[in-house]
Amino acid sequence: MRRRPFAYFDSDTVGSHLLPLATWGAVSLALVLLIDRLKPVRTTPLTADSPPALQVTLSEAAAVAKKND
């Protein structure tokens, strides 16, 4: 089966298919730039031995659950 080039169809509907793709690309880029501007820059490197920002032990979680009951 031979594929026909776009020129065969005079590229009638290519624009209507590319417009949503270009729109989503522009919206995604704007969102990334906005998040980049609002999020603070990390000043210390993240290493494998760095503790997580929020580390709760099982006993602490149990104490909070008991307190809320």
N, C-alpha and C positions, 0 to 999 in steps of 0.2 A: 504494500500500500504506500503510495507516494504522498508525502506531506506537502501541503500547499503553503506558500509563503503568505505573510500578512498582506502583501501588495495585491494578491489575487482578490481579496475581499475589500480592497480600498481602505483597510484599517478602520472600518465603520465603527465598531464598538470597543476598540482598544482603550480609548479615553475613559469610557464609563467603567471599565474594569480597573484601570490604574488609579483613578481618583480615590477610591476608598483605601487602597494600599498606601498611597502617598499621604492621605489624611491621617491614618493610623500611625504612620512613621513620624509625621510631624508632631502629633500629640504625644507619642512615646518619648521623643527627644525632648520636648518641652517639660514633660514630667520628670525625666531624669535630671535635667538641668535645675529644675526647681528643688528637687530633693537634695541635689548636690550643694545647692546654695544654703539650704536650711539646716542640713546635718553638719554638726561640728566635725572638724578635722581631727583624726586620731593622732595624738602626739606621741604615744608610746606604742612600740610594736607589739603585736599579739603573738605570744609564743605558746608552745604546747604545754608548758608547765604553769602558765598563768591561770589563776583561779577564775572561774566564771563570775560574772558580775553579781549574780544572785545565786547563792548556794545555801540551801536550807536542808538541814539534816532531818532525818525521819522523826527524831525525838522532838525537834522544834516544831515540826508540822503537826505532830500529835498534840503538843501543848496548846498550839493555837486553835486546833479543832476542838479540844476539850474546853477551852476558854470561851469559844463562841457558842457552845451548847447550852 
